[in-house]
Amino acid sequence: MSDRYLDFTQSAFGKSLSGLLGLPQPPRLRRATGPYAARPLDGQSVMLGSAANGELAAALLVVLKEAGATVQVATAHAGLSPIKAASAATGISLKTEPNPEDRAAAPVAFVFDATGIADATQLRALYDFLQPRVGRIPANGRVLLLGRAPADAGTPAAAAAAAALRGFTRSFGKEIGKKGATVNLIEVGRGAEDALAGPLRFLLSPHAAYITAQTLALNAPAGDPASKFFAPLGGKVAVVTGAARGIGAAIAATLAREGAQVVGIDRPQEEGALGETLSAFGGFGLALDITAADAPQRIAQELTTRFGGIDIVVHNAGITRDKMLKNMAPHLWDMVLDVNFGAILRINDALLAHGLNDGARMVCISSIGGIAGNAGQTNYGATKAGVMGYVEAMAPVMARRGGAINAVAPGFIETAMTAQMPTGPREVGRRLASLGQGGLPIDIAEAVTFLASPLASAVNGRTLRVCGQNFVGA
Ligand SMILES: NC(=O)c1ccc[n+]([C@@H]2O[C@H](COP(=O)([O-])OP(=O)(O)OC[C@H]3O[C@@H](n4cnc5c(N)ncnc54)[C@H](O)[C@@H]3O)[C@@H](O)[C@H]2O)c1
């Protein structure tokens, strides 16, 4: 379903009328129009800043240079010395920050290394870097902070400073969202520095247009960090449940875009739609109900016989059956629990025993409804929170096999599911986000594809919200 209000405010008349009435003017988000590029920042500039004791300058310079970016630095800046030392060590040259009038040289992104910040006073370096430049963040621009997880900090003061970055990120997201700009924080675990390239490339790119105000934590990588950024899923076999339409169809197409052979699963009554969706990119359809008693064995068997095993599993199929708890019949509880939760565990148990290749990556679709809760969704909210707990608990199991499991929690996404909502709640769902609009299935598909790929080798057991910073549960 299209967002008519957003389209209206993009017209000259709509812009002036909504401005006159003080109504929201959601930005037109710039999304990726093609696959991952080997050098996604070719010809573009990124401004790099650092805390005085920043630890990641060398890693960041290498990643930005390999992505094609020109790195700019401010001359008067507390964190200049670690950046200059890294430049000398790596041989990567720096450009001086251009004059604000020089539009052609304006940076598309601002990256700040906040590692090494030991207390509240040292957080001032973040203010000093970003505050004078807020007006220079372009429409659809990117701000990315790098920090350490509070649990990894050496002292309580350093832990507090690390946690402060999360609050900064969430508040700043609400300030810059109106121009389609995003801010995210990567918490780099000790030993995960080599795995920075994938998350940094993804979050700086238009593939992450609807992700803002999030903290993405990196552990020491389970598999090899990505060395190949173009078609990273080449040679991989991926299975996606609920692939006939909506978010699942977009996930299937996006995994295929990055090189995967995709097997899509949906209910027998959706066989026609499933075939149509998958034929667009050479996918293979398997019509079965994931809650059927023989579904786990059938999936394991079909996939091993036809494709020799599975590298990527995306548990996307999900349903809602909303009722206030006092009116909820037991079959509505059971149905939602079984599709959204029970079937995932049964299928994974079967695949872990037989069919899953070493290094396999799984992604489960959760929901912000599992974080904030919604009246009338006790069944749905329970399953979606359950999925988040499940990926946390399963992370070590998958890591032992060189793989990973993560969840994506979508916010309000424009699909058949949300088209059924009454107009009032639908409008609220869209506008109550920092980016002022609902997401598209492709936004979830991009996040799933990133998590399913070696670009996210250091991400395991996490839930990534893809919600435009929806205020629900933020
Ligand atoms: N649309 C949103 O705003 C939103 C928000 C948060 C989370 N989600 C989650 O995203 C996922 C996809 O949602 P959507 O909006 O694309 O939904 P959708 O209803 O458009 O599509 C779901 C697909 O899953 C399939 N499916 C349902 N039960 C199945 C079963 N038993 N066996 C096999 N296939 C089955 C359906 O046939 C359908 O093709 C769900 O898990 C949903 O909970 C959606």
The ligand as a Tripos MOL2 file, in Angstrom:
@<TRIPOS>MOLECULE
LIG
   44    48     1     0     0
SMALL
NO_CHARGES

@<TRIPOS>ATOM
      1 N1          4.1300   -5.9700    8.1760 N.am      1 LIG1
      2 C1          4.5920   -5.4730    9.2910 C.2       1 LIG1
      3 O1          4.4370   -4.2760    9.5870 O.2       1 LIG1
      4 C2          5.3550   -6.3430   10.2570 C.ar      1 LIG1
      5 C3          5.8340   -5.7380   11.4300 C.ar      1 LIG1
      6 C4          6.5520   -6.5190   12.3200 C.ar      1 LIG1
      7 C5          6.8000   -7.8470   12.0470 C.ar      1 LIG1
      8 N2          6.3220   -8.4140   10.9070 N.ar      1 LIG1
      9 C6          6.6200   -9.8340   10.6890 C.3       1 LIG1
     10 O2          7.1740  -10.0160    9.3970 O.3       1 LIG1
     11 C7          6.8460  -11.3200    8.9070 C.3       1 LIG1
     12 C8          6.2050  -11.2080    7.5240 C.3       1 LIG1
     13 O3          5.0700  -10.3560    7.6300 O.3       1 LIG1
     14 P1          4.2530   -9.8200    6.3650 P.3       1 LIG1
     15 O4          3.7510   -8.4850    6.7410 O.co2     1 LIG1
     16 O5          5.0470   -9.9710    5.1170 O.co2     1 LIG1
     17 O6          3.0400  -10.8400    6.3970 O.3       1 LIG1
     18 P2          2.1390  -11.4200    5.2180 P.3       1 LIG1
     19 O7          0.8990  -11.8900    5.8740 O.co2     1 LIG1
     20 O8          2.0320  -10.4290    4.0920 O.co2     1 LIG1
     21 O9          2.9860  -12.6640    4.7010 O.3       1 LIG1
     22 C9          3.2500  -13.7860    5.5250 C.3       1 LIG1
     23 C10         3.5070  -14.9940    4.6550 C.3       1 LIG1
     24 O10         3.6910  -16.1210    5.5380 O.3       1 LIG1
     25 C11         2.9320  -17.2010    5.0350 C.3       1 LIG1
     26 N3          2.5450  -18.1200    6.1020 N.ar      1 LIG1
     27 C12         1.6990  -17.8760    7.1280 C.ar      1 LIG1
     28 N4          1.5270  -19.0030    7.8570 N.ar      1 LIG1
     29 C13         2.2760  -19.9710    7.2700 C.ar      1 LIG1
     30 C14         2.4750  -21.3590    7.5340 C.ar      1 LIG1
     31 N5          1.8690  -21.9440    8.5520 N.pl3     1 LIG1
     32 N6          3.3040  -22.0600    6.7290 N.ar      1 LIG1
     33 C15         3.9320  -21.4580    5.6760 C.ar      1 LIG1
     34 N7          3.7560  -20.1560    5.3780 N.ar      1 LIG1
     35 C16         2.9330  -19.4100    6.1540 C.ar      1 LIG1
     36 C17         1.7070  -16.5360    4.4110 C.3       1 LIG1
     37 O11         1.0370  -17.4050    3.5050 O.3       1 LIG1
     38 C18         2.3190  -15.3230    3.7570 C.3       1 LIG1
     39 O12         2.7510  -15.5800    2.4390 O.3       1 LIG1
     40 C19         5.9280  -11.9450    9.9560 C.3       1 LIG1
     41 O13         6.7010  -12.7770   10.8010 O.3       1 LIG1
     42 C20         5.4210  -10.7420   10.7130 C.3       1 LIG1
     43 O14         5.0280  -11.0660   12.0090 O.3       1 LIG1
     44 C21         5.6000   -7.6910   10.0120 C.ar      1 LIG1
@<TRIPOS>BOND
     1     1     2 1
     2     2     3 2
     3     2     4 1
     4     4     5 ar
     5     4    44 ar
     6     5     6 ar
     7     6     7 ar
     8     7     8 ar
     9     8     9 1
    10     8    44 ar
    11     9    10 1
    12     9    42 1
    13    10    11 1
    14    11    12 1
    15    11    40 1
    16    12    13 1
    17    13    14 1
    18    14    15 2
    19    14    16 1
    20    14    17 1
    21    17    18 1
    22    18    19 2
    23    18    20 1
    24    18    21 1
    25    21    22 1
    26    22    23 1
    27    23    24 1
    28    23    38 1
    29    24    25 1
    30    25    26 1
    31    25    36 1
    32    26    27 ar
    33    26    35 ar
    34    27    28 ar
    35    28    29 ar
    36    29    30 ar
    37    29    35 ar
    38    30    31 1
    39    30    32 ar
    40    32    33 ar
    41    33    34 ar
    42    34    35 ar
    43    36    37 1
    44    36    38 1
    45    38    39 1
    46    40    41 1
    47    40    42 1
    48    42    43 1
@<TRIPOS>SUBSTRUCTURE
     1 LIG1         1 GROUP 0 **** ****
